[in-house]
Amino acid sequence: MNDVGLNESALFDYFKQELLETVLSHPIIKHNSYLEWFSNSKLIESDIIYFTKQFSVFSNQFIVAQLLKTINANSLEQMRDAKEILVNELGVIFKPSKIKNITNDVDPELVGVEGSVDGGTFRFKAAHFEWLVNFAEPLGLTFNDIGKRIHGDPSTLFFCDELIRIYGSDDFSIAAGASFSVENWANAGFWKQIIQGLEFYNEQTHSNLNLGFFKWHDALEGQHAQHTWDELEEIWHDDNFDQVKFIKGGNDMLNGVAVFWEGLDQNRIAKYWRSWNNLGIFPDAEWAKWPTD
């Protein structure tokens, strides 16, 4: 339990400031070299295929971490919150009070981003992984080509295992810190960077990749920013809350996120370096930041 001083509100404000200086200043929230390149470059099909395989492994393995978060919940309310995410991932549609915030390229019948799964309808085609399967098909990728651990690079699998270890931890404060950091990472705009890169690819190559999976998640995260801070205040008052563990869980989780994106970045640098090297051209380190085709 937190020590309550003369002004509990001031103590919470101090904790929020500490989070801004420790967790939310993490380098992967401030800057992502891979996505800076991805969103601004002339991507080719092999770039999209590699990204799709690695991202699909993370997305599909996230279900394991979310199941553990549900099992290890600290209260019935927290378990229900975890189930909202888990079963929506699997295909239970949110039941909203009214349909809104529908994005282009997504069937509005399947993708409400408000409401609750309580009373919602299950549909196979509403499962997030099925959206990724649909996205991957025009790239020549089948169901068995994506999502499974066998397709993950070591950095991708490290991230997945850290999600299971930290985000799905049975220690309430560590898991809560991981959730907070993951939400803020998502709110930092990485979905928009992915969409920008894929839209430019569609435009340049006259492709028609269905971006519904990415646009739906971007719309969803747009509603979570304030909720994340409101939820933090509730957690902060919990008798079992440990601020030190919370901050450690948050930073450790973001370190795992960083390993994932850095793995993708190192792969694309190595790929383009080899391509130019085979032509007898030896680019300098500055050039490696911005290969375009």
C-alpha positions in Angstrom: 0.0 0.0 0.0 1.2 3.6 -0.7 2.2 5.8 2.2 -0.3 8.6 2.4 1.2 12.0 3.3 -0.5 15.3 3.9 -1.7 15.5 0.3 -2.5 12.3 -1.5 -3.2 14.1 -4.7 0.3 15.6 -4.7 1.8 12.2 -4.0 0.1 10.8 -7.1 1.1 13.8 -9.2 4.7 13.2 -8.1 4.4 9.5 -9.1 3.1 10.5 -12.5 6.0 12.8 -13.0 8.4 10.0 -12.0 6.8 7.8 -14.7 7.2 10.6 -17.3 10.9 10.8 -16.4 11.6 7.0 -16.2 9.2 4.9 -18.2 7.7 7.3 -20.7 11.1 8.7 -21.6 12.2 5.2 -22.8 14.1 5.5 -26.1 11.7 3.2 -28.0 8.7 5.5 -27.2 10.7 8.6 -28.3 12.2 7.2 -31.5 11.9 4.1 -33.6 14.6 3.9 -36.3 12.9 1.0 -38.1 9.5 2.6 -38.3 11.0 5.9 -39.3 12.5 4.1 -42.3 9.4 2.0 -42.9 7.0 4.9 -43.0 9.2 7.1 -45.3 10.8 4.7 -47.8 10.0 3.1 -51.1 9.4 -0.4 -49.7 9.5 -3.5 -51.9 7.6 -6.8 -51.5 10.3 -8.6 -49.6 10.3 -5.8 -47.0 6.6 -6.2 -46.4 6.8 -10.0 -46.3 9.6 -9.9 -43.6 7.7 -7.3 -41.6 4.4 -9.3 -41.9 6.0 -12.6 -40.7 7.7 -11.0 -37.6 4.7 -8.8 -36.7 2.3 -11.8 -37.0 4.4 -13.9 -34.7 4.2 -11.1 -32.0 0.5 -10.6 -32.6 -0.4 -14.3 -32.4 1.9 -15.0 -29.4 0.4 -12.0 -27.6 -2.7 -14.2 -27.0 -0.6 -16.4 -24.7 0.5 -13.4 -22.7 -3.0 -12.1 -22.5 -4.3 -15.4 -21.3 -1.7 -15.4 -18.5 -2.7 -11.8 -17.6 -6.3 -13.1 -17.3 -5.3 -16.0 -15.1 -3.0 -13.9 -12.9 -5.5 -11.0 -12.4 -5.6 -9.5 -8.9 -9.3 -9.1 -8.8 -12.5 -10.1 -10.6 -12.7 -6.6 -12.2 -9.1 -6.9 -13.5 -9.8 -10.4 -14.8 -12.8 -9.1 -16.7 -10.7 -6.3 -18.2 -8.2 -8.8 -19.3 -10.9 -11.0 -20.8 -12.2 -8.0 -22.9 -8.8 -7.9 -24.7 -8.4 -11.7 -24.9 -11.7 -12.7 -26.4 -11.8 -9.7 -28.7 -8.5 -10.9 -30.1 -10.1 -14.3 -30.7 -13.2 -12.9 -32.4 -15.8 -11.6 -30.0 -17.0 -8.3 -31.3 -17.4 -5.3 -29.0 -21.1 -4.5 -28.4 -21.2 -0.7 -28.6 -24.1 1.6 -27.7 -23.9 2.8 -31.3 -21.5 2.3 -34.3 -18.9 5.0 -34.7 -15.1 5.4 -35.3 -15.2 3.0 -38.2 -12.2 3.2 -40.4 -11.9 2.6 -44.1 -11.1 -0.8 -45.6 -12.7 -2.6 -42.6 -16.2 -4.2 -42.5 -18.1 -2.0 -40.0 -20.1 -5.1 -38.9 -17.0 -6.6 -37.5 -14.9 -3.9 -36.0 -16.5 -1.6 -33.5 -13.8 -0.2 -31.2 -16.1 0.8 -28.4 -18.3 -1.2 -26.0 -17.8 -4.5 -24.3 -17.5 -8.1 -25.3 -20.2 -8.9 -22.7 -23.1 -9.5 -25.0 -21.0 -9.3 -28.1 -21.1 -11.8 -30.9 -18.3 -14.3 -31.8 -17.3 -14.5 -35.4 -14.4 -16.4 -36.8 -13.7 -13.6 -39.3 -13.5 -11.0 -36.5 -10.4 -12.7 -35.0 -7.5 -10.4 -35.3 -5.2 -13.1 -36.7 -7.7 -13.8 -39.5 -7.4 -10.1 -40.5 -3.6 -10.6 -40.7 -4.1 -13.8 -42.8 -6.2 -11.7 -45.2 -3.6 -9.0 -45.3 -0.8 -11.5 -46.0 -2.5 -13.5 -48.8 -1.7 -11.1 -51.6 1.9 -11.3 -50.6 1.9 -15.1 -51.3 1.8 -16.0 -47.6 -0.5 -18.7 -46.3 -2.0 -19.4 -42.9 1.0 -21.6 -42.0 3.6 -19.0 -43.2 2.8 -16.5 -40.4 2.0 -16.3 -36.7 3.9 -19.4 -35.5 7.1 -19.2 -33.3 9.0 -21.1 -36.0 8.8 -18.0 -38.2 10.2 -15.7 -35.5 13.7 -14.3 -35.5 15.5 -14.5 -32.1 14.7 -10.9 -31.3 11.0 -11.4 -32.1 10.9 -14.5 -29.9 12.7 -12.7 -27.1 10.0 -10.0 -27.2 7.2 -12.6 -27.2 8.8 -14.4 -24.2 9.2 -11.1 -22.3 5.5 -10.4 -22.9 4.7 -13.7 -21.3 7.2 -13.2 -18.4 6.4 -9.5 -17.6 3.1 -8.6 -19.1 1.6 -11.9 -18.0 3.4 -11.9 -14.6 1.7 -13.2 -11.5 3.1 -10.2 -9.6 0.4 -7.6 -9.7 2.7 -4.5 -9.8 5.1 -5.9 -12.4 2.2 -6.9 -14.7 0.5 -3.5 -14.2 3.7 -1.7 -15.1 4.1 -3.7 -18.2 0.4 -3.0 -19.2 1.0 0.7 -18.7 4.1 0.8 -20.8 2.6 -1.3 -23.6 -0.4 1.1 -23.8 1.8 4.1 -23.9 4.0 2.6 -26.5 0.9 1.9 -28.6 -0.4 5.4 -28.0 2.9 6.9 -29.2 1.8 6.4 -32.8 3.6 3.3 -34.2 0.3 2.1 -35.8 0.2 5.3 -37.8 3.8 4.8 -39.0 3.0 1.3 -40.2 -0.1 2.5 -42.0 1.8 5.3 -43.7 4.4 2.9 -45.0 1.8 0.4 -46.2 -0.4 3.0 -47.9 2.7 4.3 -49.7 3.5 0.8 -50.8 0.0 0.2 -52.1 0.1 3.4 -54.0 3.6 2.9 -55.5 3.0 -0.7 -56.5 -0.7 -0.5 -57.3 -1.3 -3.2 -54.7 -4.4 -3.6 -52.7 -3.2 -4.9 -49.3 -6.1 -4.8 -46.8 -4.9 -2.5 -44.0 -8.0 -3.2 -41.8 -6.0 -4.9 -39.1 -3.7 -1.9 -38.6 -6.3 0.8 -39.0 -8.6 -0.9 -36.5 -5.9 -1.0 -33.9 -5.0 2.6 -34.6 -8.6 3.6 -34.0 -8.7 1.6 -30.8 -5.6 3.1 -29.3 -6.9 6.6 -30.0 -9.5 5.9 -27.2 -7.1 4.5 -24.7 -4.8 7.4 -23.9 -6.9 9.0 -21.1 -8.2 5.6 -19.9 -4.6 4.5 -19.3 -4.0 7.4 -16.8 -7.4 6.9 -15.2 -6.7 3.3 -14.7 -3.3 4.1 -13.2 -4.9 6.1 -10.4 -7.1 3.2 -9.5 -4.1 0.8 -9.4 -2.1 3.3 -7.4 -4.6 3.1 -4.5 -4.5 -0.7 -4.5 -3.2 -2.2 -1.2 -0.8 -4.5 -3.1 0.6 -1.8 -5.4 4.5 -1.4 -5.4 5.7 1.6 -7.2 9.3 0.3 -7.6 8.1 -3.0 -9.1 5.7 -1.1 -11.4 8.4 1.1 -12.8 10.7 -1.9 -13.3 8.0 -3.9 -15.0 7.3 -1.0 -17.3 10.9 -0.4 -18.3 11.7 -4.1 -18.6 8.7 -4.5 -21.0 9.8 -1.6 -23.1 13.3 -3.1 -23.3 11.6 -6.1 -24.8 9.7 -3.9 -27.3 13.0 -2.3 -28.2 14.7 -5.6 -28.9 11.8 -6.5 -31.3 12.1 -3.3 -33.4 15.9 -3.3 -33.3 15.9 -6.8 -34.6 13.8 -5.7 -37.6 16.0 -2.7 -38.1 19.2 -4.7 -38.1 17.7 -7.2 -40.5 16.8 -4.5 -43.1 20.2 -2.8 -42.7 22.0 -6.2 -43.3 19.8 -7.0 -46.2 20.5 -3.8 -48.1 24.1 -3.8 -47.2 24.5 -7.2 -48.7 22.6 -6.1 -51.8 24.9 -3.2 -52.4 28.0 -5.1 -51.4 27.2 -7.7 -54.1 27.3 -4.8 -56.6 30.7 -3.7 -55.4 29.3 -0.6 -53.7 30.2 0.0 -50.0 27.8 2.5 -48.4 28.7 4.3 -45.3 26.9 4.0 -42.0 24.9 7.2 -42.6 23.5 5.8 -45.8 22.4 2.6 -44.0 19.7 4.6 -42.2 17.8 5.2 -45.4 17.9 2.5 -48.0 15.0 3.0 -50.4 14.9 0.0 -52.8 
